[in-house]
Amino acid sequence: MLHYLPRPVAGFGARLGLVVGKRLVKSAVGRNLIKRLAREHFRRRREGLGSCDVVLRLLARPEGMDRNKISAEIDLLLDRLESRRKRVAKDEERW
């Protein structure tokens, strides 16, 4: 799950928060892998997100710790966030 909160103050860029609970991923290595991948993908897309707070929270136990599947899901969430942000910006321009 990805939470998104736009901030009114521009210029600070996007910030990331991560929640990967021990109940869902028992292994510290697994939790750290998810966080590391999320940070890396966020770092690459940070400029396109504008000024906002983003919280990535794991809600379901992942099926295996496949790095490619986790990366693809994080990319999908960030794609949705960018498209939502662009759509909101277009709506604001109309008004």
C-alpha positions as CSV (number, residue, x, y, z in Angstrom):
1,M,0.0,0.0,0.0
2,L,1.2,3.5,-0.8
3,H,0.0,6.6,1.0
4,Y,0.6,10.0,-0.6
5,L,0.2,13.4,1.0
6,P,1.0,16.6,-0.9
7,R,2.8,19.3,1.0
8,P,2.0,23.0,0.4
9,V,5.6,24.1,0.8
10,A,7.5,23.6,-2.5
11,G,11.2,23.2,-2.8
12,F,11.9,20.4,-0.3
13,G,11.2,17.6,-2.7
14,A,9.5,14.2,-1.9
15,R,10.2,12.3,1.3
16,L,9.8,8.6,1.9
17,G,8.6,6.6,4.9
18,L,8.7,2.8,5.1
19,V,6.7,0.4,7.2
20,V,7.7,-3.3,6.8
21,G,6.4,-5.1,9.9
22,K,8.0,-8.1,11.5
23,R,4.6,-9.9,11.5
24,L,4.6,-10.0,7.7
25,V,8.3,-10.6,7.0
26,K,9.9,-12.6,9.8
27,S,13.5,-12.3,8.5
28,A,15.4,-9.1,9.0
29,V,17.2,-9.8,5.8
30,G,13.9,-9.8,4.0
31,R,12.6,-6.7,5.6
32,N,15.9,-4.9,4.8
33,L,15.7,-6.1,1.2
34,I,12.2,-4.6,0.7
35,K,13.3,-1.3,2.3
36,R,16.5,-1.1,0.2
37,L,14.6,-1.7,-3.0
38,A,12.0,0.8,-2.1
39,R,14.6,3.5,-1.3
40,E,16.4,2.8,-4.6
41,H,13.3,3.1,-6.7
42,F,12.1,6.2,-4.8
43,R,15.5,7.8,-5.3
44,R,15.3,7.3,-9.0
45,R,11.9,8.9,-9.3
46,R,12.1,11.5,-6.6
47,E,12.2,14.5,-9.0
48,G,9.0,13.5,-10.7
49,L,7.0,13.3,-7.5
50,G,7.3,17.0,-6.5
51,S,6.8,18.1,-2.9
52,C,5.0,15.3,-1.1
53,D,5.3,12.7,1.6
54,V,5.1,9.1,0.5
55,V,4.7,6.2,2.9
56,L,5.1,2.7,1.6
57,R,3.5,0.2,3.9
58,L,3.5,-3.5,3.5
59,L,0.0,-4.9,4.0
60,A,0.3,-8.5,2.9
61,R,3.0,-11.2,3.3
62,P,5.0,-11.4,0.0
63,E,5.1,-14.7,-1.7
64,G,8.8,-15.5,-1.5
65,M,11.5,-12.9,-1.5
66,D,11.9,-12.5,-5.3
67,R,13.8,-9.3,-5.9
68,N,12.3,-8.8,-9.4
69,K,8.7,-9.2,-8.2
70,I,9.2,-6.8,-5.3
71,S,10.9,-4.3,-7.6
72,A,8.1,-4.6,-10.2
73,E,5.4,-4.0,-7.5
74,I,7.2,-0.9,-6.1
75,D,7.5,0.4,-9.7
76,L,3.8,-0.1,-10.3
77,L,2.9,1.8,-7.1
78,L,5.2,4.7,-8.0
79,D,3.8,4.7,-11.6
80,R,0.3,5.0,-10.2
81,L,1.4,7.8,-7.9
82,E,3.0,9.8,-10.7
83,S,0.0,9.4,-12.9
84,R,-2.3,10.5,-10.1
85,R,-0.1,13.5,-9.4
86,K,-0.1,14.6,-13.0
87,R,-3.9,14.2,-13.3
88,V,-4.4,16.3,-10.2
89,A,-2.0,19.0,-11.6
90,K,-4.0,19.1,-14.8
91,D,-7.3,19.5,-12.9
92,E,-5.8,22.3,-10.9
93,E,-4.7,24.1,-14.1
94,R,-8.2,24.1,-15.4
95,W,-9.6,25.9,-12.4
